[in-house]
């Protein structure tokens, strides 16, 4: 597993685990970062932009480090 912030733009990955406190994980799930969901990385760097269930979501690189994924 790798962190979402280290995924190359254009890559599709599957969310495997959320590594954070309870409230943080709950909020990420509310945004669509559910376990076994496929996410496409559109941009990485200081901000990470992803396509999650047909919606573009931008999160900080620090937050993206807590989303563990695997290549699809």
mmCIF file of the N, C-alpha and C atoms, coordinates in Angstrom:
data_MODEL
# 
_entry.id   MODEL 
# 
loop_
_atom_site.group_PDB 
_atom_site.id 
_atom_site.type_symbol 
_atom_site.label_atom_id 
_atom_site.label_alt_id 
_atom_site.label_comp_id 
_atom_site.label_asym_id 
_atom_site.label_entity_id 
_atom_site.label_seq_id 
_atom_site.pdbx_PDB_ins_code 
_atom_site.Cartn_x 
_atom_site.Cartn_y 
_atom_site.Cartn_z 
_atom_site.occupancy 
_atom_site.B_iso_or_equiv 
_atom_site.pdbx_formal_charge 
_atom_site.auth_seq_id 
_atom_site.auth_comp_id 
_atom_site.auth_asym_id 
_atom_site.auth_atom_id 
_atom_site.pdbx_PDB_model_num 
ATOM 1   N N  . UNK A 1 1  ? 0.845   -1.181 0.000   1.00 0.00 ? 1  UNK A N  1 
ATOM 2   C CA . UNK A 1 1  ? 0.000   0.000  0.000   1.00 0.00 ? 1  UNK A CA 1 
ATOM 3   C C  . UNK A 1 1  ? 0.886   1.238  0.000   1.00 0.00 ? 1  UNK A C  1 
ATOM 4   N N  . UNK A 1 2  ? 0.407   2.273  -0.667  1.00 0.00 ? 2  UNK A N  1 
ATOM 5   C CA . UNK A 1 2  ? 1.109   3.553  -0.698  1.00 0.00 ? 2  UNK A CA 1 
ATOM 6   C C  . UNK A 1 2  ? 0.135   4.658  -0.323  1.00 0.00 ? 2  UNK A C  1 
ATOM 7   N N  . UNK A 1 3  ? 0.668   5.801  0.048   1.00 0.00 ? 3  UNK A N  1 
ATOM 8   C CA . UNK A 1 3  ? -0.175  6.945  0.402   1.00 0.00 ? 3  UNK A CA 1 
ATOM 9   C C  . UNK A 1 3  ? -0.673  7.623  -0.870  1.00 0.00 ? 3  UNK A C  1 
ATOM 10  N N  . UNK A 1 4  ? -1.864  8.181  -0.816  1.00 0.00 ? 4  UNK A N  1 
ATOM 11  C CA . UNK A 1 4  ? -2.472  8.831  -1.976  1.00 0.00 ? 4  UNK A CA 1 
ATOM 12  C C  . UNK A 1 4  ? -1.621  9.999  -2.488  1.00 0.00 ? 4  UNK A C  1 
ATOM 13  N N  . UNK A 1 5  ? -0.909  10.687 -1.600  1.00 0.00 ? 5  UNK A N  1 
ATOM 14  C CA . UNK A 1 5  ? -0.114  11.833 -2.035  1.00 0.00 ? 5  UNK A CA 1 
ATOM 15  C C  . UNK A 1 5  ? 1.092   11.433 -2.888  1.00 0.00 ? 5  UNK A C  1 
ATOM 16  N N  . UNK A 1 6  ? 1.437   10.157 -2.948  1.00 0.00 ? 6  UNK A N  1 
ATOM 17  C CA . UNK A 1 6  ? 2.577   9.711  -3.756  1.00 0.00 ? 6  UNK A CA 1 
ATOM 18  C C  . UNK A 1 6  ? 2.155   9.067  -5.076  1.00 0.00 ? 6  UNK A C  1 
ATOM 19  N N  . UNK A 1 7  ? 0.865   9.115  -5.388  1.00 0.00 ? 7  UNK A N  1 
ATOM 20  C CA . UNK A 1 7  ? 0.351   8.546  -6.639  1.00 0.00 ? 7  UNK A CA 1 
ATOM 21  C C  . UNK A 1 7  ? 0.592   9.524  -7.777  1.00 0.00 ? 7  UNK A C  1 
ATOM 22  N N  . UNK A 1 8  ? 0.996   9.010  -8.932  1.00 0.00 ? 8  UNK A N  1 
ATOM 23  C CA . UNK A 1 8  ? 1.237   9.858  -10.104 1.00 0.00 ? 8  UNK A CA 1 
ATOM 24  C C  . UNK A 1 8  ? -0.088  10.321 -10.702 1.00 0.00 ? 8  UNK A C  1 
ATOM 25  N N  . UNK A 1 9  ? -0.152  11.583 -11.141 1.00 0.00 ? 9  UNK A N  1 
ATOM 26  C CA . UNK A 1 9  ? -1.372  12.081 -11.782 1.00 0.00 ? 9  UNK A CA 1 
ATOM 27  C C  . UNK A 1 9  ? -1.772  11.209 -12.974 1.00 0.00 ? 9  UNK A C  1 
ATOM 28  N N  . UNK A 1 10 ? -3.056  10.948 -13.101 1.00 0.00 ? 10 UNK A N  1 
ATOM 29  C CA . UNK A 1 10 ? -3.577  10.101 -14.163 1.00 0.00 ? 10 UNK A CA 1 
ATOM 30  C C  . UNK A 1 10 ? -3.773  8.658  -13.741 1.00 0.00 ? 10 UNK A C  1 
ATOM 31  N N  . UNK A 1 11 ? -3.232  8.290  -12.585 1.00 0.00 ? 11 UNK A N  1 
ATOM 32  C CA . UNK A 1 11 ? -3.327  6.906  -12.101 1.00 0.00 ? 11 UNK A CA 1 
ATOM 33  C C  . UNK A 1 11 ? -4.641  6.661  -11.377 1.00 0.00 ? 11 UNK A C  1 
ATOM 34  N N  . UNK A 1 12 ? -5.158  5.455  -11.551 1.00 0.00 ? 12 UNK A N  1 
ATOM 35  C CA . UNK A 1 12 ? -6.339  5.023  -10.808 1.00 0.00 ? 12 UNK A CA 1 
ATOM 36  C C  . UNK A 1 12 ? -5.874  4.097  -9.688  1.00 0.00 ? 12 UNK A C  1 
ATOM 37  N N  . UNK A 1 13 ? -6.414  4.309  -8.507  1.00 0.00 ? 13 UNK A N  1 
ATOM 38  C CA . UNK A 1 13 ? -6.044  3.502  -7.344  1.00 0.00 ? 13 UNK A CA 1 
ATOM 39  C C  . UNK A 1 13 ? -7.305  3.129  -6.571  1.00 0.00 ? 13 UNK A C  1 
ATOM 40  N N  . UNK A 1 14 ? -7.168  2.126  -5.728  1.00 0.00 ? 14 UNK A N  1 
ATOM 41  C CA . UNK A 1 14 ? -8.282  1.682  -4.883  1.00 0.00 ? 14 UNK A CA 1 
ATOM 42  C C  . UNK A 1 14 ? -7.934  2.008  -3.434  1.00 0.00 ? 14 UNK A C  1 
ATOM 43  N N  . UNK A 1 15 ? -8.853  2.664  -2.724  1.00 0.00 ? 15 UNK A N  1 
ATOM 44  C CA . UNK A 1 15 ? -8.649  2.996  -1.321  1.00 0.00 ? 15 UNK A CA 1 
ATOM 45  C C  . UNK A 1 15 ? -8.675  1.704  -0.510  1.00 0.00 ? 15 UNK A C  1 
ATOM 46  N N  . UNK A 1 16 ? -7.633  1.490  0.286   1.00 0.00 ? 16 UNK A N  1 
ATOM 47  C CA . UNK A 1 16 ? -7.567  0.280  1.104   1.00 0.00 ? 16 UNK A CA 1 
ATOM 48  C C  . UNK A 1 16 ? -7.755  0.570  2.590   1.00 0.00 ? 16 UNK A C  1 
ATOM 49  N N  . UNK A 1 17 ? -7.240  1.733  3.051   1.00 0.00 ? 17 UNK A N  1 
ATOM 50  C CA . UNK A 1 17 ? -7.304  2.014  4.486   1.00 0.00 ? 17 UNK A CA 1 
ATOM 51  C C  . UNK A 1 17 ? -7.200  3.517  4.720   1.00 0.00 ? 17 UNK A C  1 
ATOM 52  N N  . UNK A 1 18 ? -7.924  3.997  5.713   1.00 0.00 ? 18 UNK A N  1 
ATOM 53  C CA . UNK A 1 18 ? -7.804  5.383  6.151   1.00 0.00 ? 18 UNK A CA 1 
ATOM 54  C C  . UNK A 1 18 ? -7.050  5.362  7.474   1.00 0.00 ? 18 UNK A C  1 
ATOM 55  N N  . UNK A 1 19 ? -5.952  6.100  7.523   1.00 0.00 ? 19 UNK A N  1 
ATOM 56  C CA . UNK A 1 19 ? -5.055  6.063  8.677   1.00 0.00 ? 19 UNK A CA 1 
ATOM 57  C C  . UNK A 1 19 ? -5.120  7.395  9.413   1.00 0.00 ? 19 UNK A C  1 
ATOM 58  N N  . UNK A 1 20 ? -6.087  7.540  10.313  1.00 0.00 ? 20 UNK A N  1 
ATOM 59  C CA . UNK A 1 20 ? -6.244  8.800  11.035  1.00 0.00 ? 20 UNK A CA 1 
ATOM 60  C C  . UNK A 1 20 ? -7.192  8.631  12.207  1.00 0.00 ? 20 UNK A C  1 
ATOM 61  N N  . UNK A 1 21 ? -7.452  9.742  12.877  1.00 0.00 ? 21 UNK A N  1 
ATOM 62  C CA . UNK A 1 21 ? -8.370  9.752  14.012  1.00 0.00 ? 21 UNK A CA 1 
ATOM 63  C C  . UNK A 1 21 ? -9.802  9.516  13.545  1.00 0.00 ? 21 UNK A C  1 
ATOM 64  N N  . UNK A 1 22 ? -10.678 9.160  14.457  1.00 0.00 ? 22 UNK A N  1 
ATOM 65  C CA . UNK A 1 22 ? -12.062 8.822  14.137  1.00 0.00 ? 22 UNK A CA 1 
ATOM 66  C C  . UNK A 1 22 ? -12.812 9.882  13.357  1.00 0.00 ? 22 UNK A C  1 
ATOM 67  N N  . UNK A 1 23 ? -12.755 11.147 13.808  1.00 0.00 ? 23 UNK A N  1 
ATOM 68  C CA . UNK A 1 23 ? -13.477 12.230 13.123  1.00 0.00 ? 23 UNK A CA 1 
ATOM 69  C C  . UNK A 1 23 ? -12.919 12.472 11.727  1.00 0.00 ? 23 UNK A C  1 
ATOM 70  N N  . UNK A 1 24 ? -11.605 12.383 11.584  1.00 0.00 ? 24 UNK A N  1 
ATOM 71  C CA . UNK A 1 24 ? -10.971 12.586 10.284  1.00 0.00 ? 24 UNK A CA 1 
ATOM 72  C C  . UNK A 1 24 ? -11.402 11.489 9.308   1.00 0.00 ? 24 UNK A C  1 
ATOM 73  N N  . UNK A 1 25 ? -11.353 10.250 9.747   1.00 0.00 ? 25 UNK A N  1 
ATOM 74  C CA . UNK A 1 25 ? -11.761 9.133  8.890   1.00 0.00 ? 25 UNK A CA 1 
ATOM 75  C C  . UNK A 1 25 ? -13.233 9.241  8.517   1.00 0.00 ? 25 UNK A C  1 
ATOM 76  N N  . UNK A 1 26 ? -14.061 9.642  9.453   1.00 0.00 ? 26 UNK A N  1 
ATOM 77  C CA . UNK A 1 26 ? -15.489 9.797  9.179   1.00 0.00 ? 26 UNK A CA 1 
ATOM 78  C C  . UNK A 1 26 ? -15.707 10.858 8.104   1.00 0.00 ? 26 UNK A C  1 
ATOM 79  N N  . UNK A 1 27 ? -14.994 11.975 8.203   1.00 0.00 ? 27 UNK A N  1 
ATOM 80  C CA . UNK A 1 27 ? -15.140 13.060 7.218   1.00 0.00 ? 27 UNK A CA 1 
ATOM 81  C C  . UNK A 1 27 ? -14.646 12.627 5.843   1.00 0.00 ? 27 UNK A C  1 
ATOM 82  N N  . UNK A 1 28 ? -13.528 11.895 5.786   1.00 0.00 ? 28 UNK A N  1 
ATOM 83  C CA . UNK A 1 28 ? -13.032 11.393 4.507   1.00 0.00 ? 28 UNK A CA 1 
ATOM 84  C C  . UNK A 1 28 ? -14.046 10.453 3.864   1.00 0.00 ? 28 UNK A C  1 
ATOM 85  N N  . UNK A 1 29 ? -14.668 9.605  4.662   1.00 0.00 ? 29 UNK A N  1 
ATOM 86  C CA . UNK A 1 29 ? -15.698 8.704  4.129   1.00 0.00 ? 29 UNK A CA 1 
ATOM 87  C C  . UNK A 1 29 ? -16.897 9.484  3.613   1.00 0.00 ? 29 UNK A C  1 
ATOM 88  N N  . UNK A 1 30 ? -17.277 10.550 4.320   1.00 0.00 ? 30 UNK A N  1 
ATOM 89  C CA . UNK A 1 30 ? -18.376 11.394 3.868   1.00 0.00 ? 30 UNK A CA 1 
ATOM 90  C C  . UNK A 1 30 ? -18.059 12.037 2.516   1.00 0.00 ? 30 UNK A C  1 
ATOM 91  N N  . UNK A 1 31 ? -16.771 12.320 2.262   1.00 0.00 ? 31 UNK A N  1 
ATOM 92  C CA . UNK A 1 31 ? -16.346 12.921 1.001   1.00 0.00 ? 31 UNK A CA 1 
ATOM 93  C C  . UNK A 1 31 ? -16.262 11.897 -0.119  1.00 0.00 ? 31 UNK A C  1 
ATOM 94  N N  . UNK A 1 32 ? -16.370 10.593 0.209   1.00 0.00 ? 32 UNK A N  1 
ATOM 95  C CA . UNK A 1 32 ? -16.359 9.551  -0.811  1.00 0.00 ? 32 UNK A CA 1 
ATOM 96  C C  . UNK A 1 32 ? -15.140 8.646  -0.789  1.00 0.00 ? 32 UNK A C  1 
ATOM 97  N N  . UNK A 1 33 ? -14.185 8.904  0.106   1.00 0.00 ? 33 UNK A N  1 
ATOM 98  C CA . UNK A 1 33 ? -12.987 8.062  0.199   1.00 0.00 ? 33 UNK A CA 1 
ATOM 99  C C  . UNK A 1 33 ? -13.292 6.830  1.055   1.00 0.00 ? 33 UNK A C  1 
ATOM 100 N N  . UNK A 1 34 ? -14.145 5.974  0.524   1.00 0.00 ? 34 UNK A N  1 
ATOM 101 C CA . UNK A 1 34 ? -14.535 4.739  1.213   1.00 0.00 ? 34 UNK A CA 1 
ATOM 102 C C  . UNK A 1 34 ? -13.575 3.621  0.838   1.00 0.00 ? 34 UNK A C  1 
ATOM 103 N N  . UNK A 1 35 ? -13.376 2.670  1.757   1.00 0.00 ? 35 UNK A N  1 
ATOM 104 C CA . UNK A 1 35 ? -12.550 1.514  1.464   1.00 0.00 ? 35 UNK A CA 1 
ATOM 105 C C  . UNK A 1 35 ? -13.106 0.789  0.238   1.00 0.00 ? 35 UNK A C  1 
ATOM 106 N N  . UNK A 1 36 ? -12.221 0.351  -0.640  1.00 0.00 ? 36 UNK A N  1 
ATOM 107 C CA . UNK A 1 36 ? -12.516 -0.355 -1.894  1.00 0.00 ? 36 UNK A CA 1 
ATOM 108 C C  . UNK A 1 36 ? -13.102 0.535  -2.987  1.00 0.00 ? 36 UNK A C  1 
ATOM 109 N N  . UNK A 1 37 ? -13.113 1.843  -2.794  1.00 0.00 ? 37 UNK A N  1 
ATOM 110 C CA . UNK A 1 37 ? -13.554 2.779  -3.835  1.00 0.00 ? 37 UNK A CA 1 
ATOM 111 C C  . UNK A 1 37 ? -12.379 3.095  -4.758  1.00 0.00 ? 37 UNK A C  1 
ATOM 112 N N  . UNK A 1 38 ? -12.635 3.148  -6.056  1.00 0.00 ? 38 UNK A N  1 
ATOM 113 C CA . UNK A 1 38 ? -11.601 3.510  -7.028  1.00 0.00 ? 38 UNK A CA 1 
ATOM 114 C C  . UNK A 1 38 ? -11.573 5.024  -7.164  1.00 0.00 ? 38 UNK A C  1 
ATOM 115 N N  . UNK A 1 39 ? -10.360 5.577  -7.066  1.00 0.00 ? 39 UNK A N  1 
ATOM 116 C CA . UNK A 1 39 ? -10.123 7.017  -7.121  1.00 0.00 ? 39 UNK A CA 1 
ATOM 117 C C  . UNK A 1 39 ? -9.100  7.279  -8.212  1.00 0.00 ? 39 UNK A C  1 
ATOM 118 N N  . UNK A 1 40 ? -9.285  8.342  -8.998  1.00 0.00 ? 40 UNK A N  1 
ATOM 119 C CA . UNK A 1 40 ? -8.291  8.724  -10.011 1.00 0.00 ? 40 UNK A CA 1 
ATOM 120 C C  . UNK A 1 40 ? -7.599  9.995  -9.546  1.00 0.00 ? 40 UNK A C  1 
ATOM 121 N N  . UNK A 1 41 ? -6.274  9.946  -9.501  1.00 0.00 ? 41 UNK A N  1 
ATOM 122 C CA . UNK A 1 41 ? -5.466  11.106 -9.111  1.00 0.00 ? 41 UNK A CA 1 
ATOM 123 C C  . UNK A 1 41 ? -5.351  12.036 -10.325 1.00 0.00 ? 41 UNK A C  1 
ATOM 124 N N  . UNK A 1 42 ? -5.755  13.282 -10.166 1.00 0.00 ? 42 UNK A N  1 
ATOM 125 C CA . UNK A 1 42 ? -5.673  14.266 -11.240 1.00 0.00 ? 42 UNK A CA 1 
ATOM 126 C C  . UNK A 1 42 ? -4.477  15.191 -11.073 1.00 0.00 ? 42 UNK A C  1 
ATOM 127 N N  . UNK A 1 43 ? -4.083  15.442 -9.822  1.00 0.00 ? 43 UNK A N  1 
ATOM 128 C CA . UNK A 1 43 ? -2.971  16.340 -9.531  1.00 0.00 ? 43 UNK A CA 1 
ATOM 129 C C  . UNK A 1 43 ? -2.377  15.963 -8.183  1.00 0.00 ? 43 UNK A C  1 
ATOM 130 N N  . UNK A 1 44 ? -1.063  16.025 -8.070  1.00 0.00 ? 44 UNK A N  1 
ATOM 131 C CA . UNK A 1 44 ? -0.418  15.805 -6.779  1.00 0.00 ? 44 UNK A CA 1 
ATOM 132 C C  . UNK A 1 44 ? 0.545   16.955 -6.532  1.00 0.00 ? 44 UNK A C  1 
ATOM 133 N N  . UNK A 1 45 ? 1.006   17.063 -5.313  1.00 0.00 ? 45 UNK A N  1 
ATOM 134 C CA . UNK A 1 45 ? 1.891   18.163 -4.928  1.00 0.00 ? 45 UNK A CA 1 
ATOM 135 C C  . UNK A 1 45 ? 1.402   18.745 -3.616  1.00 0.00 ? 45 UNK A C  1 
ATOM 136 N N  . UNK A 1 46 ? 1.449   20.079 -3.481  1.00 0.00 ? 46 UNK A N  1 
ATOM 137 C CA . UNK A 1 46 ? 0.985   20.726 -2.252  1.00 0.00 ? 46 UNK A CA 1 
ATOM 138 C C  . UNK A 1 46 ? -0.496  20.450 -2.008  1.00 0.00 ? 46 UNK A C  1 
ATOM 139 N N  . UNK A 1 47 ? -1.243  20.303 -3.095  1.00 0.00 ? 47 UNK A N  1 
ATOM 140 C CA . UNK A 1 47 ? -2.652  19.912 -3.013  1.00 0.00 ? 47 UNK A CA 1 
ATOM 141 C C  . UNK A 1 47 ? -2.851  18.700 -3.906  1.00 0.00 ? 47 UNK A C  1 
ATOM 142 N N  . UNK A 1 48 ? -3.688  17.802 -3.460  1.00 0.00 ? 48 UNK A N  1 
ATOM 143 C CA . UNK A 1 48 ? -3.976  16.588 -4.217  1.00 0.00 ? 48 UNK A CA 1 
ATOM 144 C C  . UNK A 1 48 ? -5.422  16.702 -4.715  1.00 0.00 ? 48 UNK A C  1 
ATOM 145 N N  . UNK A 1 49 ? -5.598  16.614 -6.024  1.00 0.00 ? 49 UNK A N  1 
ATOM 146 C CA . UNK A 1 49 ? -6.943  16.675 -6.607  1.00 0.00 ? 49 UNK A CA 1 
ATOM 147 C C  . UNK A 1 49 ? -7.263  15.288 -7.153  1.00 0.00 ? 49 UNK A C  1 
ATOM 148 N N  . UNK A 1 50 ? -8.410  14.765 -6.751  1.00 0.00 ? 50 UNK A N  1 
ATOM 149 C CA . UNK A 1 50 ? -8.819  13.416 -7.149  1.00 0.00 ? 50 UNK A CA 1 
ATOM 150 C C  . UNK A 1 50 ? -10.233 13.433 -7.705  1.00 0.00 ? 50 UNK A C  1 
ATOM 151 N N  . UNK A 1 51 ? -10.511 12.463 -8.554  1.00 0.00 ? 51 UNK A N  1 
ATOM 152 C CA . UNK A 1 51 ? -11.868 12.224 -9.038  1.00 0.00 ? 51 UNK A CA 1 
ATOM 153 C C  . UNK A 1 51 ? -12.413 11.075 -8.194  1.00 0.00 ? 51 UNK A C  1 
ATOM 154 N N  . UNK A 1 52 ? -13.423 11.389 -7.396  1.00 0.00 ? 52 UNK A N  1 
ATOM 155 C CA . UNK A 1 52 ? -14.037 10.406 -6.505  1.00 0.00 ? 52 UNK A CA 1 
ATOM 156 C C  . UNK A 1 52 ? -15.520 10.341 -6.847  1.00 0.00 ? 52 UNK A C  1 
ATOM 157 N N  . UNK A 1 53 ? -15.962 9.214  -7.370  1.00 0.00 ? 53 UNK A N  1 
ATOM 158 C CA . UNK A 1 53 ? -17.367 9.013  -7.714  1.00 0.00 ? 53 UNK A CA 1 
ATOM 159 C C  . UNK A 1 53 ? -17.918 10.188 -8.534  1.00 0.00 ? 53 UNK A C  1 
ATOM 160 N N  . UNK A 1 54 ? -17.243 10.532 -9.626  1.00 0.00 ? 54 UNK A N  1 
ATOM 161 C CA . UNK A 1 54 ? -17.647 11.567 -10.577 1.00 0.00 ? 54 UNK A CA 1 
ATOM 162 C C  . UNK A 1 54 ? -17.585 12.986 -10.012 1.00 0.00 ? 54 UNK A C  1 
ATOM 163 N N  . UNK A 1 55 ? -16.836 13.183 -8.921  1.00 0.00 ? 55 UNK A N  1 
ATOM 164 C CA . UNK A 1 55 ? -16.690 14.503 -8.308  1.00 0.00 ? 55 UNK A CA 1 
ATOM 165 C C  . UNK A 1 55 ? -15.210 14.791 -8.091  1.00 0.00 ? 55 UNK A C  1 
ATOM 166 N N  . UNK A 1 56 ? -14.768 15.992 -8.462  1.00 0.00 ? 56 UNK A N  1 
ATOM 167 C CA . UNK A 1 56 ? -13.389 16.405 -8.197  1.00 0.00 ? 56 UNK A CA 1 
ATOM 168 C C  . UNK A 1 56 ? -13.297 16.911 -6.771  1.00 0.00 ? 56 UNK A C  1 
ATOM 169 N N  . UNK A 1 57 ? -12.334 16.360 -6.039  1.00 0.00 ? 57 UNK A N  1 
ATOM 170 C CA . UNK A 1 57 ? -12.136 16.749 -4.642  1.00 0.00 ? 57 UNK A CA 1 
ATOM 171 C C  . UNK A 1 57 ? -10.675 17.123 -4.459  1.00 0.00 ? 57 UNK A C  1 
ATOM 172 N N  . UNK A 1 58 ? -10.434 18.272 -3.864  1.00 0.00 ? 58 UNK A N  1 
ATOM 173 C CA . UNK A 1 58 ? -9.080  18.710 -3.558  1.00 0.00 ? 58 UNK A CA 1 
ATOM 174 C C  . UNK A 1 58 ? -8.826  18.606 -2.064  1.00 0.00 ? 58 UNK A C  1 
ATOM 175 N N  . UNK A 1 59 ? -7.721  17.962 -1.708  1.00 0.00 ? 59 UNK A N  1 
ATOM 176 C CA . UNK A 1 59 ? -7.330  17.843 -0.305  1.00 0.00 ? 59 UNK A CA 1 
ATOM 177 C C  . UNK A 1 59 ? -5.849  18.177 -0.187  1.00 0.00 ? 59 UNK A C  1 
ATOM 178 N N  . UNK A 1 60 ? -5.406  18.496 1.005   1.00 0.00 ? 60 UNK A N  1 
ATOM 179 C CA . UNK A 1 60 ? -3.999  18.819 1.221   1.00 0.00 ? 60 UNK A CA 1 
ATOM 180 C C  . UNK A 1 60 ? -3.149  17.562 1.085   1.00 0.00 ? 60 UNK A C  1 
ATOM 181 N N  . UNK A 1 61 ? -1.892  17.768 0.798   1.00 0.00 ? 61 UNK A N  1 
ATOM 182 C CA . UNK A 1 61 ? -0.951  16.651 0.707   1.00 0.00 ? 61 UNK A CA 1 
ATOM 183 C C  . UNK A 1 61 ? -0.858  15.921 2.041   1.00 0.00 ? 61 UNK A C  1 
ATOM 184 N N  . UNK A 1 62 ? -0.920  16.676 3.133   1.00 0.00 ? 62 UNK A N  1 
ATOM 185 C CA . UNK A 1 62 ? -0.860  16.084 4.471   1.00 0.00 ? 62 UNK A CA 1 
ATOM 186 C C  . UNK A 1 62 ? -2.048  15.151 4.712   1.00 0.00 ? 62 UNK A C  1 
ATOM 187 N N  . UNK A 1 63 ? -3.216  15.549 4.286   1.00 0.00 ? 63 UNK A N  1 
ATOM 188 C CA . UNK A 1 63 ? -4.405  14.716 4.436   1.00 0.00 ? 63 UNK A CA 1 
ATOM 189 C C  . UNK A 1 63 ? -4.334  13.502 3.504   1.00 0.00 ? 63 UNK A C  1 
ATOM 190 N N  . UNK A 1 64 ? -3.820  13.706 2.299   1.00 0.00 ? 64 UNK A N  1 
ATOM 191 C CA . UNK A 1 64 ? -3.700  12.612 1.335   1.00 0.00 ? 64 UNK A CA 1 
ATOM 192 C C  . UNK A 1 64 ? -2.741  11.535 1.831   1.00 0.00 ? 64 UNK A C  1 
ATOM 193 N N  . UNK A 1 65 ? -1.791  11.906 2.688   1.00 0.00 ? 65 UNK A N  1 
ATOM 194 C CA . UNK A 1 65 ? -0.849  10.916 3.262   1.00 0.00 ? 65 UNK A CA 1 
ATOM 195 C C  . UNK A 1 65 ? -1.582  9.895  4.127   1.00 0.00 ? 65 UNK A C  1 
ATOM 196 N N  . UNK A 1 66 ? -2.744  10.240 4.626   1.00 0.00 ? 66 UNK A N  1 
ATOM 197 C CA . UNK A 1 66 ? -3.469  9.353  5.523   1.00 0.00 ? 66 UNK A CA 1 
ATOM 198 C C  . UNK A 1 66 ? -4.439  8.433  4.797   1.00 0.00 ? 66 UNK A C  1 
ATOM 199 N N  . UNK A 1 67 ? -4.477  8.525  3.466   1.00 0.00 ? 67 UNK A N  1 
ATOM 200 C CA . UNK A 1 67 ? -5.321  7.644  2.667   1.00 0.00 ? 67 UNK A CA 1 
ATOM 201 C C  . UNK A 1 67 ? -4.394  6.636  1.975   1.00 0.00 ? 67 UNK A C  1 
ATOM 202 N N  . UNK A 1 68 ? -4.468  5.398  2.399   1.00 0.00 ? 68 UNK A N  1 
ATOM 203 C CA . UNK A 1 68 ? -3.608  4.355  1.853   1.00 0.00 ? 68 UNK A CA 1 
ATOM 204 C C  . UNK A 1 68 ? -4.322  3.644  0.713   1.00 0.00 ? 68 UNK A C  1 
ATOM 205 N N  . UNK A 1 69 ? -3.622  3.491  -0.409  1.00 0.00 ? 69 UNK A N  1 
ATOM 206 C CA . UNK A 1 69 ? -4.233  2.971  -1.637  1.00 0.00 ? 69 UNK A CA 1 
ATOM 207 C C  . UNK A 1 69 ? -3.347  1.902  -2.257  1.00 0.00 ? 69 UNK A C  1 
ATOM 208 N N  . UNK A 1 70 ? -3.920  1.199  -3.248  1.00 0.00 ? 70 UNK A N  1 
ATOM 209 C CA . UNK A 1 70 ? -3.164  0.251  -4.058  1.00 0.00 ? 70 UNK A CA 1 
ATOM 210 C C  . UNK A 1 70 ? -3.530  0.480  -5.527  1.00 0.00 ? 70 UNK A C  1 
ATOM 211 N N  . UNK A 1 71 ? -2.609  0.222  -6.437  1.00 0.00 ? 71 UNK A N  1 
ATOM 212 C CA . UNK A 1 71 ? -2.904  0.409  -7.868  1.00 0.00 ? 71 UNK A CA 1 
ATOM 213 C C  . UNK A 1 71 ? -4.043  -0.496 -8.318  1.00 0.00 ? 71 UNK A C  1 
ATOM 214 N N  . UNK A 1 72 ? -4.806  -0.016 -9.294  1.00 0.00 ? 72 UNK A N  1 
ATOM 215 C CA . UNK A 1 72 ? -5.908  -0.812 -9.868  1.00 0.00 ? 72 UNK A CA 1 
ATOM 216 C C  . UNK A 1 72 ? -5.366  -1.565 -11.065 1.00 0.00 ? 72 UNK A C  1 
# 
